[in-house]
Amino acid sequence: MPLVFLNGGAMRGEPLHHLLDGAPLVAATTTAAKYRFYSVGGQCPALYPVAHGGAAIAGEVYDIPLDTLRDRVLPAEPPELELGVIELADGGSAFAMLLRRPYVSHVQLLDITDVGDWRAYRTGRAA
């Protein structure tokens, strides 16, 4: 089963977590410090790989069956995101949702790299 890094609505306690269909949590971790982090229209987060100026972004790694990934998780993702492979803090790899390249949506992007955590960003915005 592929490891999948999640950093938005499918994490534990979030509204899309049920889409994982009971897939086991492997670790709460961060990415390697190689990504910019964006809020996509205030609705979801997106990672974007960069050569310089990246940061470690918080998330969770799950062991998700390919059928669950194909049939439940990916169809729920917004069109601004695409499946890619990222580097985790420990040097390992995992699938993750990345900002689609080239970015062609008209949805507003807000760079939230300095926050580095979707939940913290949303909590700060609500305060």
TORPA-4810 file (N, C-alpha, C, O; in nm, 3 decimals):
<nodes>
NODE_1_0.084_-0.118_0.000_0.000_0.000_0.000_0.088_0.124_0.000_0.193_0.127_0.065_M
NODE_2_0.046_0.226_-0.073_0.128_0.348_-0.079_0.110_0.433_0.047_0.000_0.442_0.103_P
NODE_3_0.217_0.495_0.088_0.208_0.593_0.196_0.161_0.724_0.136_0.209_0.766_0.030_L
NODE_4_0.067_0.789_0.204_0.011_0.914_0.157_0.020_1.017_0.268_-0.026_0.993_0.380_V
NODE_5_0.081_1.132_0.238_0.093_1.243_0.331_-0.030_1.331_0.313_-0.058_1.379_0.203_F
NODE_6_-0.104_1.351_0.421_-0.223_1.435_0.419_-0.200_1.556_0.508_-0.142_1.544_0.616_L
NODE_7_-0.244_1.672_0.463_-0.222_1.793_0.543_-0.343_1.885_0.542_-0.329_2.005_0.563_N
NODE_8_-0.461_1.829_0.517_-0.582_1.910_0.511_-0.702_1.838_0.568_-0.696_1.780_0.676_G
NODE_9_-0.811_1.841_0.494_-0.941_1.793_0.541_-0.954_1.645_0.566_-1.055_1.603_0.623_G
NODE_10_-0.857_1.563_0.528_-0.866_1.419_0.553_-0.785_1.374_0.675_-0.780_1.255_0.706_A
NODE_11_-0.722_1.470_0.745_-0.648_1.433_0.867_-0.746_1.395_0.978_-0.867_1.419_0.968_M
NODE_12_-0.693_1.334_1.084_-0.775_1.295_1.199_-0.856_1.414_1.249_-0.804_1.525_1.263_R
NODE_13_-0.984_1.389_1.276_-1.071_1.492_1.330_-1.123_1.591_1.229_-1.199_1.682_1.264_G
NODE_14_-1.085_1.576_1.104_-1.129_1.669_0.999_-1.247_1.608_0.921_-1.267_1.487_0.927_E
NODE_15_-1.323_1.690_0.850_-1.447_1.643_0.788_-1.433_1.537_0.679_-1.530_1.466_0.652_P
NODE_16_-1.317_1.524_0.617_-1.301_1.425_0.510_-1.225_1.299_0.555_-1.192_1.214_0.473_L
NODE_17_-1.198_1.289_0.684_-1.122_1.174_0.735_-1.190_1.041_0.703_-1.123_0.940_0.682_H
NODE_18_-1.323_1.041_0.700_-1.397_0.917_0.672_-1.363_0.859_0.534_-1.382_0.740_0.511_H
NODE_19_-1.312_0.941_0.442_-1.277_0.892_0.308_-1.162_0.791_0.311_-1.144_0.715_0.217_L
NODE_20_-1.084_0.791_0.420_-0.971_0.699_0.431_-1.016_0.557_0.459_-0.936_0.464_0.451_L
NODE_21_-1.143_0.540_0.492_-1.202_0.407_0.509_-1.122_0.321_0.608_-1.103_0.202_0.586_D
NODE_22_-1.076_0.383_0.717_-1.006_0.310_0.822_-0.858_0.286_0.796_-0.796_0.209_0.869_G
NODE_23_-0.802_0.347_0.695_-0.658_0.330_0.667_-0.578_0.371_0.791_-0.610_0.472_0.854_A
NODE_24_-0.474_0.294_0.825_-0.400_0.323_0.948_-0.308_0.445_0.936_-0.244_0.468_0.833_P
NODE_25_-0.304_0.521_1.043_-0.209_0.631_1.056_-0.071_0.572_1.079_-0.054_0.488_1.168_L
NODE_26_0.026_0.613_1.002_0.164_0.567_1.017_0.242_0.663_1.105_0.318_0.620_1.192_V
NODE_27_0.224_0.794_1.084_0.300_0.892_1.162_0.240_1.031_1.145_0.186_1.065_1.040_A
NODE_28_0.251_1.110_1.250_0.231_1.255_1.240_0.372_1.310_1.220_0.460_1.285_1.302_A
NODE_29_0.393_1.385_1.113_0.529_1.426_1.078_0.525_1.556_0.999_0.423_1.625_0.996_T
NODE_30_0.635_1.588_0.936_0.642_1.703_0.846_0.710_1.661_0.717_0.772_1.555_0.707_T
NODE_31_0.695_1.746_0.619_0.770_1.728_0.495_0.914_1.770_0.519_0.945_1.830_0.623_T
NODE_32_1.000_1.740_0.426_1.132_1.803_0.423_1.110_1.952_0.400_1.003_1.991_0.353_A
NODE_33_1.207_2.035_0.432_1.192_2.180_0.417_1.214_2.222_0.272_1.304_2.300_0.241_A
NODE_34_1.128_2.169_0.183_1.143_2.191_0.040_1.014_2.237_-0.026_0.998_2.226_-0.148_K
NODE_35_0.920_2.290_0.054_0.787_2.321_0.000_0.739_2.457_0.046_0.766_2.501_0.158_Y
NODE_36_0.665_2.524_-0.043_0.585_2.640_-0.006_0.446_2.583_0.020_0.410_2.478_-0.032_R
NODE_37_0.369_2.653_0.101_0.240_2.604_0.146_0.136_2.711_0.123_0.154_2.826_0.164_F
NODE_38_0.027_2.675_0.056_-0.074_2.773_0.016_-0.213_2.733_0.064_-0.247_2.615_0.074_Y
NODE_39_-0.292_2.836_0.094_-0.435_2.819_0.112_-0.496_2.844_-0.025_-0.474_2.949_-0.086_S
NODE_40_-0.574_2.748_-0.073_-0.637_2.758_-0.205_-0.781_2.805_-0.184_-0.869_2.726_-0.150_V
NODE_41_-0.802_2.933_-0.205_-0.935_2.990_-0.189_-0.991_2.976_-0.048_-1.113_2.984_-0.029_G
NODE_42_-0.905_2.956_0.051_-0.950_2.939_0.188_-1.018_2.806_0.215_-1.070_2.783_0.323_G
NODE_43_-1.016_2.717_0.114_-1.089_2.590_0.124_-1.002_2.469_0.152_-1.046_2.373_0.215_Q
NODE_44_-0.878_2.472_0.104_-0.790_2.356_0.122_-0.645_2.403_0.112_-0.617_2.510_0.058_C
NODE_45_-0.553_2.322_0.164_-0.411_2.355_0.152_-0.349_2.292_0.029_-0.403_2.198_-0.028_P
NODE_46_-0.235_2.346_-0.012_-0.161_2.290_-0.125_-0.012_2.306_-0.102_0.034_2.412_-0.060_A
NODE_47_0.062_2.202_-0.130_0.207_2.205_-0.126_0.259_2.242_-0.265_0.197_2.210_-0.367_L
NODE_48_0.373_2.312_-0.267_0.437_2.343_-0.394_0.588_2.327_-0.376_0.647_2.400_-0.297_Y
NODE_49_0.651_2.234_-0.447_0.795_2.212_-0.431_0.876_2.330_-0.484_0.844_2.386_-0.589_P
NODE_50_0.981_2.366_-0.409_1.069_2.476_-0.449_1.214_2.437_-0.425_1.243_2.352_-0.341_V
NODE_51_1.304_2.499_-0.500_1.447_2.473_-0.484_1.505_2.552_-0.367_1.601_2.509_-0.304_A
NODE_52_1.446_2.669_-0.338_1.495_2.756_-0.231_1.375_2.818_-0.161_1.271_2.841_-0.222_H
NODE_53_1.391_2.846_-0.032_1.286_2.915_0.042_1.172_2.829_0.088_1.064_2.880_0.119_G
NODE_54_1.193_2.699_0.094_1.089_2.608_0.140_1.089_2.594_0.291_1.179_2.644_0.359_G
NODE_55_0.989_2.525_0.341_0.975_2.500_0.485_0.919_2.361_0.506_0.865_2.299_0.414_A
NODE_56_0.933_2.312_0.628_0.871_2.185_0.667_0.724_2.211_0.695_0.689_2.307_0.765_A
NODE_57_0.637_2.127_0.641_0.493_2.144_0.654_0.436_2.025_0.731_0.467_1.910_0.700_I
NODE_58_0.352_2.054_0.829_0.295_1.950_0.917_0.187_1.871_0.846_0.113_1.924_0.763_A
NODE_59_0.179_1.742_0.880_0.074_1.657_0.827_0.078_1.519_0.889_0.146_1.496_0.989_G
NODE_60_0.005_1.428_0.828_-0.005_1.290_0.875_0.018_1.195_0.758_-0.026_1.222_0.646_E
NODE_61_0.086_1.086_0.784_0.112_0.984_0.682_0.022_0.864_0.711_0.017_0.814_0.824_V
NODE_62_-0.047_0.819_0.608_-0.136_0.704_0.617_-0.096_0.597_0.518_-0.039_0.626_0.413_Y
NODE_63_-0.127_0.473_0.552_-0.106_0.358_0.464_-0.241_0.329_0.398_-0.324_0.257_0.453_D
NODE_64_-0.263_0.386_0.280_-0.394_0.383_0.215_-0.393_0.283_0.099_-0.306_0.289_0.013_I
NODE_65_-0.490_0.191_0.097_-0.499_0.100_-0.018_-0.519_0.179_-0.148_-0.588_0.281_-0.149_P
NODE_66_-0.459_0.132_-0.255_-0.472_0.201_-0.384_-0.617_0.219_-0.427_-0.653_0.324_-0.481_L
NODE_67_-0.700_0.119_-0.403_-0.841_0.130_-0.440_-0.909_0.245_-0.364_-0.989_0.318_-0.422_D
NODE_68_-0.877_0.261_-0.237_-0.933_0.369_-0.157_-0.882_0.504_-0.207_-0.958_0.600_-0.215_T
NODE_69_-0.754_0.510_-0.239_-0.697_0.632_-0.292_-0.767_0.670_-0.423_-0.806_0.785_-0.442_L
NODE_70_-0.782_0.572_-0.512_-0.843_0.595_-0.643_-0.991_0.629_-0.634_-1.038_0.723_-0.698_R
NODE_71_-1.065_0.553_-0.553_-1.211_0.562_-0.554_-1.270_0.662_-0.455_-1.382_0.710_-0.475_D
NODE_72_-1.198_0.695_-0.349_-1.256_0.779_-0.245_-1.179_0.910_-0.222_-1.239_1.017_-0.214_R
NODE_73_-1.047_0.899_-0.211_-0.968_1.018_-0.174_-0.950_1.111_-0.293_-0.984_1.229_-0.284_V
NODE_74_-0.899_1.061_-0.403_-0.870_1.149_-0.518_-0.994_1.217_-0.576_-0.986_1.334_-0.612_L
NODE_75_-1.109_1.149_-0.588_-1.226_1.219_-0.641_-1.274_1.336_-0.554_-1.344_1.425_-0.603_P
NODE_76_-1.236_1.337_-0.427_-1.277_1.445_-0.337_-1.183_1.565_-0.342_-1.212_1.669_-0.282_A
NODE_77_-1.072_1.552_-0.412_-0.974_1.661_-0.418_-1.019_1.768_-0.518_-1.079_1.735_-0.621_E
NODE_78_-0.990_1.894_-0.489_-1.029_2.002_-0.582_-0.943_2.000_-0.708_-0.833_1.944_-0.707_P
NODE_79_-0.991_2.060_-0.816_-0.918_2.057_-0.943_-0.785_2.132_-0.940_-0.702_2.112_-1.029_P
NODE_80_-0.763_2.216_-0.841_-0.638_2.290_-0.830_-0.522_2.202_-0.783_-0.406_2.245_-0.788_E
NODE_81_-0.552_2.080_-0.738_-0.449_1.990_-0.684_-0.430_1.869_-0.773_-0.520_1.827_-0.845_L
NODE_82_-0.308_1.813_-0.767_-0.277_1.690_-0.840_-0.189_1.602_-0.751_-0.118_1.651_-0.664_E
NODE_83_-0.195_1.472_-0.776_-0.117_1.377_-0.699_0.029_1.383_-0.741_0.060_1.383_-0.860_L
NODE_84_0.117_1.388_-0.642_0.261_1.389_-0.668_0.332_1.313_-0.558_0.269_1.255_-0.470_G
NODE_85_0.462_1.314_-0.563_0.544_1.248_-0.461_0.628_1.354_-0.391_0.690_1.438_-0.456_V
NODE_86_0.628_1.349_-0.258_0.703_1.447_-0.180_0.810_1.377_-0.097_0.810_1.255_-0.083_I
NODE_87_0.900_1.458_-0.042_1.001_1.408_0.051_0.957_1.444_0.193_0.919_1.557_0.221_E
NODE_88_0.962_1.344_0.280_0.929_1.365_0.420_1.052_1.409_0.498_1.164_1.401_0.448_L
NODE_89_1.031_1.454_0.620_1.141_1.503_0.705_1.249_1.399_0.726_1.366_1.432_0.738_A
NODE_90_1.210_1.270_0.730_1.307_1.163_0.753_1.378_1.118_0.625_1.457_1.024_0.628_D
NODE_91_1.351_1.186_0.512_1.413_1.151_0.385_1.334_1.052_0.303_1.367_1.028_0.187_G
NODE_92_1.229_0.994_0.361_1.143_0.901_0.288_1.052_0.974_0.192_1.049_1.097_0.188_G
NODE_93_0.977_0.898_0.114_0.886_0.954_0.015_0.743_0.913_0.045_0.719_0.810_0.109_S
NODE_94_0.650_0.993_-0.001_0.507_0.962_0.012_0.433_1.036_-0.098_0.479_1.139_-0.148_A
NODE_95_0.318_0.983_-0.135_0.228_1.058_-0.222_0.172_1.175_-0.143_0.162_1.169_-0.021_F
NODE_96_0.135_1.281_-0.211_0.070_1.397_-0.151_0.001_1.476_-0.260_0.029_1.458_-0.379_A
NODE_97_-0.090_1.562_-0.219_-0.157_1.648_-0.314_-0.077_1.778_-0.326_-0.051_1.847_-0.228_M
NODE_98_-0.039_1.809_-0.450_0.043_1.927_-0.480_-0.039_2.026_-0.561_-0.135_1.988_-0.630_L
NODE_99_-0.001_2.152_-0.553_-0.063_2.253_-0.637_-0.036_2.216_-0.783_0.078_2.192_-0.823_L
NODE_100_-0.143_2.212_-0.862_-0.132_2.169_-1.002_-0.038_2.263_-1.078_-0.042_2.384_-1.061_R
NODE_101_0.047_2.202_-1.164_0.138_2.280_-1.248_0.105_2.252_-1.394_0.091_2.135_-1.430_R
NODE_102_0.092_2.351_-1.478_0.090_2.492_-1.441_-0.042_2.525_-1.372_-0.145_2.464_-1.400_P
NODE_103_-0.037_2.623_-1.284_-0.154_2.663_-1.209_-0.243_2.746_-1.300_-0.202_2.852_-1.346_Y
NODE_104_-0.364_2.698_-1.327_-0.451_2.765_-1.423_-0.584_2.810_-1.362_-0.668_2.868_-1.432_V
NODE_105_-0.605_2.784_-1.235_-0.730_2.820_-1.170_-0.734_2.971_-1.143_-0.632_3.039_-1.142_S
NODE_106_-0.854_3.020_-1.123_-0.871_3.160_-1.086_-0.894_3.174_-0.936_-0.918_3.285_-0.887_H
NODE_107_-0.886_3.064_-0.863_-0.903_3.066_-0.719_-0.781_3.134_-0.656_-0.667_3.109_-0.697_V
NODE_108_-0.806_3.219_-0.558_-0.698_3.294_-0.493_-0.608_3.202_-0.411_-0.656_3.116_-0.337_Q
NODE_109_-0.477_3.222_-0.426_-0.377_3.152_-0.345_-0.324_3.248_-0.241_-0.296_3.365_-0.270_L
NODE_110_-0.310_3.199_-0.119_-0.249_3.276_-0.012_-0.134_3.194_0.043_-0.153_3.081_0.087_L
NODE_111_-0.014_3.250_0.041_0.104_3.180_0.091_0.097_3.175_0.243_0.101_3.278_0.310_D
NODE_112_0.088_3.054_0.297_0.082_3.034_0.442_0.201_2.950_0.490_0.194_2.883_0.593_I
NODE_113_0.309_2.956_0.414_0.427_2.878_0.446_0.478_2.908_0.587_0.521_2.816_0.658_T
NODE_114_0.473_3.034_0.628_0.524_3.070_0.761_0.446_3.003_0.873_0.500_2.981_0.981_D
NODE_115_0.319_2.969_0.848_0.238_2.898_0.948_0.275_2.750_0.945_0.296_2.689_1.050_V
NODE_116_0.283_2.691_0.825_0.330_2.554_0.808_0.237_2.444_0.857_0.278_2.329_0.867_G
NODE_117_0.113_2.480_0.889_0.019_2.382_0.944_-0.122_2.431_0.911_-0.161_2.541_0.950_D
NODE_118_-0.199_2.349_0.838_-0.332_2.389_0.795_-0.425_2.416_0.913_-0.499_2.515_0.913_W
NODE_119_-0.422_2.330_1.014_-0.508_2.350_1.131_-0.472_2.480_1.203_-0.561_2.556_1.243_R
NODE_120_-0.344_2.506_1.220_-0.301_2.628_1.288_-0.343_2.750_1.206_-0.384_2.851_1.262_A
NODE_121_-0.332_2.741_1.076_-0.374_2.852_0.989_-0.523_2.879_1.006_-0.564_2.993_1.024_Y
NODE_122_-0.603_2.774_1.000_-0.749_2.791_1.013_-0.787_2.844_1.149_-0.876_2.928_1.161_R
NODE_123_-0.721_2.796_1.253_-0.751_2.843_1.389_-0.715_2.990_1.402_-0.790_3.067_1.462_T
NODE_124_-0.601_3.030_1.348_-0.558_3.169_1.352_-0.649_3.260_1.275_-0.673_3.375_1.314_G
NODE_125_-0.700_3.210_1.164_-0.793_3.288_1.082_-0.926_3.310_1.152_-0.989_3.414_1.137_R
NODE_126_-0.968_3.208_1.231_-1.096_3.217_1.300_-1.088_3.309_1.421_-1.190_3.362_1.467_A
NODE_127_-0.967_3.328_1.474_-0.953_3.410_1.596_-0.973_3.556_1.570_-0.964_3.638_1.662_A
</nodes>
